[in-house]
Amino acid sequence: MMGGSAYTGPNSKHDIFLQKLNADYELIWTQYYGWEDSDEFADALLTTDHVYIAGSSGVLVPGTTYYRDQIYVVKADTAGVVDWEVTYGGA
């Protein structure tokens, strides 16, 4: 597995990405994760049947131009498909 943060298009903000590679370092799949605003990758834990992804997600504070970072956690299957995702740290 390899993860990070990247722009996914010309009008996008950072998204978290995760890539699965085989033993010869050939790409098997790439998945992107995150909400509307910028998301930053921190770490991933691979188990036999799931991958847990941790990072942060910037959320616009209502009525301002400021962003507040929240903890962002994803549980995905071994194909990278999201089982659930959640943020912690307020709105």
N, C-alpha and C positions, 0 to 999 in steps of 0.2 A: 504494500500500500504506500501511496505517496499523497500528501495533501498540501494545501496552501490556499491562498486567496488570489483571485484574478478578476479582471474585467471581462464580462461575457459579451459585451457589445459596445458600440460607440456611444450609446446614451445610458449605459448601465453604471452602477456603482459596484464595488467589490462584492463578489460572491465567494463562498467557500467551495473548493473543489476537492474531490477525492478520486484517485486513480488506482485501479487494481492492475498489477503487472504479473506476468507469469515468471517462472524460474529463469527464463532467458531475458527478462526485463522488457518483454514485449507487452504493449498496452492491451488489456482485455476490455476495460470500460472506464469511462469518466462520468462522474455525476456531479452536479452543482447543487448547493444547498444555501438557504438563507431567505431573508425577508426582503421587503421593498428597498430598504436602505443598506448601507455598507455593512458587510459581514466579514469578520476576520477569523481565520483558522488558528487554533491553538494546539490541538492534539487529537489523536484518534487511538482507540483501543479495539483491536480485532480479537474476537472470540471465535469459537468453532462455528457459530451460527449467526453472529451479528457483528456489526461494527458500531461503536459509539464514537460520536464526533463532538468535540467541545470547541467553542469559540466565543466570539462576542458579536453582538448585533447592535448597530447604532439606530436608535429610535428618536424621531423628532419629538421634542417636548412641545405639547400643544400651546399655541399662542406665541411661540418664539421661533427663532432661527437656529436654536441650539439642539444638539444631539446628546442623548444619554446612552452610554454603553450598557448593555445587559448581557448576562451570561446566556449563551445559546447552546443547547444540547440536542443532538439528533441520535435516534436509534434507527439503524437501517439493517436490512438483511445483507447477505454476502454478495448480492448483485447490486448493492448500493441503493435499493429502493427503500424509501422512508417508511418506517413503521410508525414513528411518532417524532415530533419536534416540539420544543418548549423553550421559552425564555424565562429568566429569573432576574428580578431587580427593579420591578415597577414598570409603569407605562411610559 
